[in-house]
């Protein structure tokens, strides 16, 4: 009797294992379909790069037609660490502010230690970053760039690597934590930031893909650097110039 029970137990156990290994509910990464950028015109994302309550300042993408402030081919979100708010709970990367995938996407580029020319030259700025392919247009990829800039030189090319959670080729889902934002101790400069923009056909474009509610909440956080005149511009994409609007008809350059 014990032998029979043992055999039945083994058969049941093997049957369960076989069921798990052939589970058709598991979605393969290859099932992700790259959408057209036009999807983001009618159905904008409600996922921002960071939690809004961690952000202390910012500005919109300033297109080439901007008159009240200098054009800047990227929006910024800023964060401070004036009272050593970060890290929280320990010194590992996951104790710093999380950075999210703003949409389902493919990771197409990782930067781990990249020198950014700053004005004045006395500011040392070595950034890290992630580029996501979020859509296509006329057969060419539309990417979303996160340039994560703590505004320091850690003097170690491996310093930022633990803060990056993804690799080139990974498929991420909207809301996934893809990195953490390192912040230097006692930093009250308001300069640490993430620069973000879209890029298509070698052209920087405004990140005009967020819901109106998110854009309004982000604009409320702007200090003077984010103003256009006496107030925030009320948009993520201010005074876009030629080829800077991701939803306008454009042709891919012939090579």
VENGIDA-V509199 format. One record per pair of residues at least 6 apart in sequence whose C-alpha atoms are under 7 Angstrom apart, sorted by the first residue. I is the first residue (numbers start at 1). J is the second residue. Records with the same first field share a line. If there is no record, write none. Layout:
I=J ; J
This chain:
29=171
34=134 ; 135 ; 136
35=135 ; 136
36=135 ; 136 ; 137
37=135 ; 136 ; 137
38=247
40=209
41=209 ; 247
44=209 ; 210 ; 211
45=102 ; 103 ; 209 ; 210 ; 211
46=210 ; 211 ; 214
47=102 ; 175
48=102
49=99 ; 100 ; 101 ; 102
50=98 ; 99 ; 100
54=79
55=77 ; 78 ; 79
56=78 ; 79 ; 80 ; 221
57=77 ; 78 ; 79 ; 221 ; 222 ; 223
58=76 ; 77 ; 78 ; 221 ; 222 ; 226
59=75 ; 76 ; 77 ; 222 ; 225 ; 226
60=75 ; 76 ; 226 ; 235 ; 236 ; 237 ; 238
61=72 ; 73 ; 74 ; 75 ; 206 ; 236 ; 237 ; 238
62=71 ; 72 ; 73 ; 74 ; 237 ; 238 ; 239 ; 240
63=71 ; 72 ; 73 ; 238 ; 239 ; 240 ; 241
64=71 ; 239 ; 240 ; 241
65=239 ; 240 ; 241
66=239
68=228 ; 229
69=228
73=204
74=195 ; 196 ; 197 ; 206
75=195 ; 196 ; 197
76=193 ; 194 ; 195 ; 196
77=193 ; 194 ; 195
78=190 ; 191 ; 192 ; 193 ; 194
79=190 ; 192 ; 193
80=187 ; 188 ; 189 ; 190 ; 192
81=183 ; 185 ; 186 ; 187 ; 188
82=186 ; 187 ; 188
83=186
84=185 ; 186
86=96 ; 183
87=95 ; 96
88=95 ; 96
89=95
93=162 ; 163 ; 180
94=180
96=180 ; 181 ; 182
97=180 ; 181
98=177 ; 179 ; 180 ; 181
99=177 ; 178 ; 179 ; 180 ; 181
100=175 ; 176 ; 177 ; 178
101=172 ; 173 ; 174 ; 175 ; 176 ; 177 ; 178
102=174 ; 175
103=134 ; 173 ; 174
104=134 ; 172 ; 173 ; 174
105=132 ; 133 ; 134 ; 171 ; 172 ; 173
106=132 ; 133 ; 134 ; 169 ; 170 ; 171 ; 172
107=131 ; 132 ; 133 ; 167 ; 168 ; 169 ; 170 ; 171
108=131 ; 132 ; 133 ; 168 ; 169
109=130 ; 131 ; 168
110=129 ; 130 ; 131 ; 167 ; 168
111=128 ; 129 ; 130
112=128 ; 129 ; 160 ; 161
113=126 ; 127 ; 128 ; 157
114=126 ; 127 ; 128
115=125 ; 126 ; 127
116=125 ; 126 ; 127
118=125
124=151 ; 152 ; 153
125=149 ; 151 ; 152 ; 153
126=149 ; 151 ; 152 ; 153
127=147 ; 148 ; 149 ; 150
128=147 ; 148 ; 149 ; 160
129=146 ; 147 ; 148
130=145 ; 146 ; 147
131=143 ; 144 ; 145 ; 146
132=143 ; 144 ; 145
133=141 ; 142 ; 143 ; 144
134=142 ; 143 ; 144
135=141 ; 142 ; 143
136=142
138=252
140=201
141=200
142=198 ; 199 ; 200
143=198 ; 199 ; 200
144=197 ; 198 ; 199
145=196 ; 197 ; 198
146=194 ; 195 ; 196
147=194 ; 195 ; 196
148=193 ; 194 ; 195
149=192 ; 193 ; 194
150=182 ; 183 ; 184 ; 192 ; 193
151=191 ; 192
163=179 ; 180
164=178 ; 179 ; 180
165=178 ; 179
166=178
197=204 ; 205 ; 206 ; 207
198=204 ; 205 ; 206 ; 207
199=205
201=252
204=244
205=244 ; 245 ; 246
206=237 ; 244 ; 245 ; 246
207=236 ; 237
208=236 ; 237
215=235 ; 236
216=234
219=232 ; 234
222=232
226=232
227=233
